[in-house]
Amino acid sequence: MSLKAKIIGLVGIVSVLLLPSFAAAAAVQSGYVDSALSTLVNWVVALVPLLIGVALVVFMWGVIRYITAGADEEQKKAARGTMIWGVIALFVIVGVWGLVRLLAYTLNVGLGGSVPNPDFTGGRSGGGVPIVPVP
């Protein structure tokens, strides 16, 4: 099986697994931005374990190839490259996961939630005491 066929198959499997999230992502009378942010956060939360699993499989495949290579330096070099790409993939996935979580907490978008409406009450200081000018 060619690499192109494997990639198409993987994309197909992932899209079928994530298809129910379209139905579950119906926004409840909220704005476009907060529903889009909530949907993005939910997608990343759903994809991260799957992608970490794929990266671990790639890394372990490289380890197995390295061990079974024996004295063949070309196979060891190829296996080492596979392990390196697996580790790079893990770092990238965990880094993107962390950035999305940071963005979610910065914008106060909870997992599975929406952005709360700001409360602008005027005429008072931060402590709730009216501001009195000094004569």
MILOKE-124073 format. One record per residue (C-alpha): residue number from 1; residue in three letters; x, y, z. Coordinates in steps of 0.2 Angstrom, whole numbers, plus 2048, in hexadecimal, padded with zeros to 3 digits. Example, Ala and Ser with C-alpha at 12.3 -4.5 7.8 and 13.67 -1.06 7.14 Angstrom:
residues 2
1;ALA;83E;7EA;827 .
2;SER;844;7FB;824 .
end
This chain:
residues 135
1;MET;800;800;800 .
2;SER;807;811;7FB .
3;LEU;80A;81F;807 .
4;LYS;7FC;829;7FE .
5;ALA;7EF;81C;801 .
6;LYS;7F4;81A;813 .
7;ILE;7F2;82D;816 .
8;ILE;7E1;82D;80D .
9;GLY;7DC;81E;818 .
10;LEU;7E1;827;828 .
11;VAL;7D9;837;823 .
12;GLY;7C9;82D;81F .
13;ILE;7C9;824;830 .
14;VAL;7CC;834;83A .
15;SER;7BE;83D;830 .
16;VAL;7B2;82F;833 .
17;LEU;7B6;82E;846 .
18;LEU;7B4;841;848 .
19;LEU;7A4;842;83D .
20;PRO;799;842;84D .
21;SER;7A1;852;853 .
22;PHE;799;85C;846 .
23;ALA;788;857;84C .
24;ALA;78D;85A;85E .
25;ALA;795;86B;85B .
26;ALA;784;874;858 .
27;ALA;785;885;861 .
28;VAL;778;88A;86D .
29;GLN;774;89C;867 .
30;SER;786;8A2;869 .
31;GLY;790;8AD;85E .
32;TYR;79B;8A6;850 .
33;VAL;7AC;8AA;859 .
34;ASP;7A8;8A1;869 .
35;SER;7A0;892;861 .
36;ALA;7AF;891;855 .
37;LEU;7BB;892;863 .
38;SER;7B2;885;86D .
39;THR;7B1;879;85D .
40;LEU;7C4;87C;85B .
41;VAL;7C8;877;86D .
42;ASN;7BD;868;86C .
43;TRP;7C5;862;85C .
44;VAL;7D6;863;863 .
45;VAL;7D1;85B;873 .
46;ALA;7CA;84C;868 .
47;LEU;7D9;84B;85D .
48;VAL;7E7;84C;869 .
49;PRO;7E6;83B;870 .
50;LEU;7E4;833;85F .
51;LEU;7F3;83D;858 .
52;ILE;7FE;839;867 .
53;GLY;7FA;827;865 .
54;VAL;7FF;828;852 .
55;ALA;80F;831;857 .
56;LEU;813;823;864 .
57;VAL;810;815;857 .
58;VAL;81C;81E;84B .
59;PHE;829;81F;859 .
60;MET;827;80D;85E .
61;TRP;828;807;84C .
62;GLY;838;810;84B .
63;VAL;83F;808;85B .
64;ILE;839;7F7;854 .
65;ARG;842;7FA;843 .
66;TYR;851;800;84C .
67;ILE;852;7F0;857 .
68;THR;84F;7E4;849 .
69;ALA;85B;7ED;83D .
70;GLY;86A;7E4;845 .
71;ALA;87A;7E9;83D .
72;ASP;873;7F2;82E .
73;GLU;877;804;82F .
74;GLU;86B;80A;822 .
75;GLN;85C;802;82A .
76;LYS;862;809;83B .
77;LYS;863;81A;833 .
78;ALA;852;819;82C .
79;ALA;84B;813;83D .
80;ARG;854;821;846 .
81;GLY;84B;82D;83A .
82;THR;83A;825;83E .
83;MET;83D;827;851 .
84;ILE;843;839;84F .
85;TRP;833;83D;845 .
86;GLY;828;835;852 .
87;VAL;830;83F;860 .
88;ILE;82E;84F;856 .
89;ALA;81C;84B;852 .
90;LEU;819;848;865 .
91;PHE;821;859;869 .
92;VAL;817;862;85C .
93;ILE;806;85A;861 .
94;VAL;809;85D;874 .
95;GLY;80E;86F;870 .
96;VAL;7FF;873;865 .
97;TRP;7F4;86B;872 .
98;GLY;7FC;876;880 .
99;LEU;7FA;886;875 .
100;VAL;7E7;882;872 .
101;ARG;7E4;87E;884 .
102;LEU;7ED;88F;888 .
103;LEU;7E3;898;87B .
104;ALA;7D3;890;883 .
105;TYR;7D7;895;894 .
106;THR;7DD;8A6;88F .
107;LEU;7CC;8AA;886 .
108;ASN;7C2;8A1;894 .
109;VAL;7BC;893;888 .
110;GLY;7B9;884;892 .
111;LEU;7B9;873;88A .
112;GLY;7A8;86F;883 .
113;GLY;7A2;881;888 .
114;SER;7A1;892;880 .
115;VAL;7A8;8A3;883 .
116;PRO;79F;8AC;892 .
117;ASN;798;8BD;88F .
118;PRO;7A1;8CB;897 .
119;ASP;799;8D5;8A5 .
120;PHE;79B;8E8;8A2 .
121;THR;794;8F1;8B1 .
122;GLY;798;903;8B2 .
123;GLY;799;911;8BE .
124;ARG;7A2;908;8CC .
125;SER;7B4;905;8D0 .
126;GLY;7BC;8F4;8D1 .
127;GLY;7B6;8F2;8E3 .
128;GLY;7A4;8F7;8E0 .
129;VAL;7A6;907;8E9 .
130;PRO;7A1;917;8E0 .
131;ILE;7AF;922;8DB .
132;VAL;7AE;933;8E5 .
133;PRO;7B9;941;8DF .
134;VAL;7C5;949;8EB .
135;PRO;7C1;95C;8EE .
end
